[in-house]
Amino acid sequence: MASITLTDSPPSAHLVWESADLPAGTHSIRVTRTADRAFVVRGGSALFADGGAVLDDYEIPVGVAVSYVAEAFDSDGVSLGTVDALSGSVASDPSKGWVSDPTDPSSVIQVELKGDFGSQLTRVRQVQTYQVGDRLVSLLGARGKLTQVPLRMQTKTLADADALDAILGQSVVLIRVPPPVRVPRNLYVVVATTNELDQNVQYGQSWVIWDITGDEIDATTLDILVPVVTYQDYMDAFPLYSDAMAAYATYFDAIKNPPV
């Protein structure tokens, strides 16, 4: 039976569809996540599903209800329809958020949100006005994405400060925060300038306040480049091939239940 297993820290969803859950003749599935917006889950645009499928979503929004729908396709790419949705939610402290490189889920860290985080949401669109007789009319372009969003946050350890600095240096940064902050639940940004305020160093503390802003951009369509579970994890858990064979009846069982 199809299942969803949620992890709160760091936030993720482990999705499993058994062969019996999918229409006969299914070759691949496309998995769409819906919260405040709809996204195709990274790695889930053409997921091989002959005999079942497993997908991990390391970008699940926090603090809101989330629904996953899988659309099945045959080997010729013809849609076979959708299967029942998998739903759930990840709990989150409203004073905290998660920051990561979306192509490297292991990079995720939790940060504290300062009081003015997301306090100003600016969208720009092109506007042209024309005089038509005695009337003034306008031509409006589409509203753009958020610009210069205040992302003031705090790390409490030097290790987290180093990790956050490395993430902010990437071309796309994913920030996930729960309501009531009125930013997209999955906010993809680029950060042009980083400002670290090491205000507590003189007191022997390691807190760093990050006084930064970000410009919203589209999510990348790349697959995960740095896997969370690797073949080495299986080798470490099962030194002998016979050990793995005893633990897992099939390859599908192995990817459904990776070693922790």
N, C-alpha and C positions, 0 to 999 in steps of 0.2 A: 504494500500500500504506500502511496506517495506520502512523504513526510517532510517536515521542516524542523530543524534543531537550531535554536537561537543561543548565541553567546553574548553576554552583556559587556564583557571587558577582556579584550577589545571587541567592539561590536561586529558580529558576523552572522550569517545564516548558512546552514548546511542543508541543501535541498536534494532530495532523492526521489526519482520516479522509477518504479519497478516496470518491467516489461508489460505487466498486466494493466498498468495505469495508462498506457499509451495506445492509440489506435493501431489496429493491425496494419503492417507495412511501414511503420514509422522508421525512418532512417536518421532524421535529425530533428531537433527542436529549437525554437527561439523563445527565450525566457525574458519576459518583460516584468519589471518591478514598478509598482505604482504606489506612491505616497502623495506628496503634494504635486509631483510631476511623474510622468511615465518615462522610464529609461529601459533600454535593453541591457540586461546585466552583462558586465564585462565577462567575456568568455562564453556567453550564452546566445550569440547571434546565429550560430550554425553548429550547435552542440551535438556530437555523435550520440545517437540514442537507440541504436539497434540492440535490443535486449535490456534497455533501461538507461538511465542517465543520472549523473551526479554533478552538482554545481555548487560551488561556494561563493557567496556574495560577501565580499569584504568591504562593501560600500553601502551597506544597509543604513538608512536613516535612523536616527535615534529619537525616542520619545513620542513616536507617532505610529499609527497602524500602517502596516505595509502588506501589500498583496502581490503574489507572484503568479503569473499565468504563463503556461507553456503552450505554444502553438506547434503542432506536429507537421512534419513534411515527409513525403516519400522520397525515394532515391532520385526522382526526376524533379524534385523541388516543388511538387504540387502539395498545397495545404490539405491536411487531413482534419483540420479543426483544432480547437483548443481543449485542454483538459481542465478539470476542476482546479480552482485557485488554491494556493497555499498561503496562509495568512498568519500574521503574528506581529509582535512589537518588541522593541528592545528598550528597557528602562534606562533612564539617564538622569543624572543630577542637573537641574537647570542652570547651575552655576559653573558647569564644566562642559567641555567640548572635546572632540577628537580631531587630530590633524594627521594627515598621511600623504604619501606619494601614492596615487591610485594604482600605479603599475608595480608597486612594491608594498604589499599589505603588511609585511613585517615591520615597516617603518613607523607604524601608527603609535602616537603617544597621546596621552590625555593632558589637557591644559585647563587652567582656571580662566574663566572669562571675566574681564574687568567690567565695571559698571557701564561703560560707554561702548561696549562691543556691539556692533551693528546698529548704533544709535542714529546713523544718518544713511539713508538709502537713496542714492541719486541715479536716475536713468535719464539719458539724453537722447533726443531724437531730432532729426532735421526738420525744420519748419520754414516754409516759404510763404510769404503773404503777397497778395496781388490786389491791386485796385481795379475793380470791375464797375465802371460807372461810378455811382456814389456809394458803392459797397466795398468793403475790405474783406476778402476771403482768404482762406489758408489752405495750403497743401501740406499734409503731415506724412512724414516717414514713420516706419515702425519704431516703437520705443526700443532703445538699446538695452544692453545688459547693465548691471550695476557697476558703477565706477567709484573708486576711492572709498570703499566700504571700511569703516573703522573696525579693525580686528585686534584691538588691544587685549592681550592675554598674558598669562604668567606661568612660568615653569618654576618648580621648587627644588630641583636638583641640577647639578652641573651636567650630569649625564643627559637629562631631559633637555637642557639648554643646547647641548651639542647636537642632539638628535633633531630638535626643532630647527636649528640653524641649517642642518643638512637638507631637511625637507623643504624649507622655504627657498632653498637655492634651485629647486627643480622647476621645470617649465610649467607644470600644472600641480597645484596644491589642492587637496580635498579637505574641506572643513565641514564637520558635522556637528550641529548644535541642536538641542531640543527647543520646543516652544518655551516661553512666549517670544523669543527673539524673532523678528520678522524678516529673516533672511531665508533663502531656499534651504530646505533641510539638507540637501547635498549642494554645498556651495563650492564650485570649482573656480579658483582664482589664480592669478599670477601676482607675485609680490615683487615690485620693482626695487624697493628700498627697505632694508631692515634696520630698525633702531632698537638697541638693547639698553635698558636702563638697569644697571647693576646696583640698585639703590641699597641693598642690604649687605653688600660685601664687607663693609666696614664693621658690621656687627657679627661677623663670623657666620653669616647665613649664605645660602647659595641660591636665593630667589632671584629671578631675572624677569623684569617686566618687558614685554615686547610691544613697543609703540609703533604699530605698522598699519598700513592700509593695503587693500587688495582690489584688483579689477576683475570682475567676473568674466570667465571665458567658458567656452563649451568643453564638456568632458572629452577626453581623448578616447579614441576607438581602439587603441592598442589592447592586446591581451595582457595579462599579468606577465611581467618580465622577470620578476624574482619570485618563484613559487614558495609558498609557505611550507608545504610538505614535499619532500624530495625523496628520490630513490634511496639516498643515504639514510634517511629516517627509518625506512623499512629494513635496511641492512643492519642498522644499529639495534633495532627491536628484535630482529630475527636473524641471528648470525648464520644459521644454516637454512638452506632452501627448504629442507624438510620441516623446519619450524614454521616457516611461512605457510607451507602447504597444510600443516596441521591447524593453523589458525584461521585460514581462509579457504573456503571451498572453491571459490572462483575469483577471477580478477575483479569482477564487479563488486564482490564482497570486500575486497581489499581497498578499493577506492571509496566504498561507502563508509568504511570504518578504519580510517588511517590510524597508525600508531600515534599516541599522544605524547 
